[in-house]
Amino acid sequence: MKVLVIGSGGREHALVWKLKKSKKVDKIFCAPGNAGMGKLAKCVNLKVENTKALVDFALRNKIGLTVVGPEVPLAKGIVNEFQRKKLKIFGPTKAAAQLESSKVFSKEFMRKHHIPTAPFKTFTMFAEAVGFCNSAQFPLVIKADGLAAGKGVIIVKNIEEATKALDDIMLSKVFGDAGTQVLIESFIVGQEVSIMAIADGKTIIPLLPSQDHKQAYEGDKGPNTGGMGAYCPTDFVTKDVMTQIMDHVLMPTIHGMAQDGIPFKGVLYAGMMLTEAGPKVLEYNARFGDPETQAVLPLLKTDLAELMLASINQTLGAFPKLNWQQGSSACITIASKGYPGRYKKGMPIKGLHDFKEENCFVFHAGTALKDRKWVTNGGRVLGITGIDKNLRLALNRAYKGVERIKFNGVMYRKDIGFRVLKPTKGKV
Ligand code: GLY
């Protein structure tokens, strides 16, 4: 079977790497992909938003399975267009992808189906939103309704910060139309965990839980990024906690979507907060997380292509129990200095051509080949994943790999896993 993976980040490289191991897969194409995937897949220069060109490519090349990495093509309805041409594609339809593409839709869905989440109110008028904040208890979380490349969630500690955030989103429209509506919700505390699960509209199978590190700097300081590192599994998600998440979040979400006439297929990613009052949903994503996927897939032994086909064919109910490698994984994001703001591109990267580290994998995101030499080409440049018997050893392995990579302006967090690991005198 020929497979097409849409996207160009570390997540997509990890997907390609894992799909390549499938006995069902003969050849992989990536659109547009990145230079690092070149050894495993053929990159084709098609933009992720160019649905028509992607459909034509899949028809012409008899693609047996298309996998969508990023949220934007899902929100635009790429799955509907592929389905119209009877092409097999893994992911939710445009209507189902609203769980991610509209925060108002997803919170109202949770309220309707009694799925635990923070209390919230929605607003379309700036003055009303400010008025609400004036009498609310801080901190609050202000969210733009639509997709905002991970930047549309702002935690505010007082009325001045709230007014500024609302002004930016609703009046200055810094996120464009994504800010036409806002959602204001209570700030909840606890351990955060990413639960990614494969759904077929009726059944849902969770992958191992993982934890992301969204802030740019150590100690969870600085601006939010796409994710600076992740590890898997999270031991604090005990069997009992996972049962609660399954019973109160994942199953009710799948059943609720089916009941509402918009069955959800693909990856349901529930960003969870484990609070004293039990697990609550912070947000849903309708796709694999990045960098979480770079940490989770290296531990998955089950054939990913078979799992995805079972989602498309609605046969997950009969799918064998997922098979996982024992131990832990840790992925460290190597970024360019300045990310998530402005950063330089084109910096020569040393240590990639001859990279060799046992049980350590390199996933490319923002890299390019220039005159056959690796250079930086993005904010998040590489993900280095180590796997080992436990988290501390997996981290040691990943950081050993990270230290081999050198470029001007290299930036990475040295404290991935800090929320669960006790400090040691030496390195992590
Ligand atoms: N790592 C967070 C996300 O993929 O949205």
Boltz pocket constraint, residues with backbone or C-beta under 6 A from the ligand:
constraints:
  - pocket:
      binder: B
      contacts: [[A, 150], [A, 212], [A, 226], [A, 227], [A, 285], [A, 288], [A, 289], [A, 290], [A, 291], [A, 292]]
      max_distance: 6.0
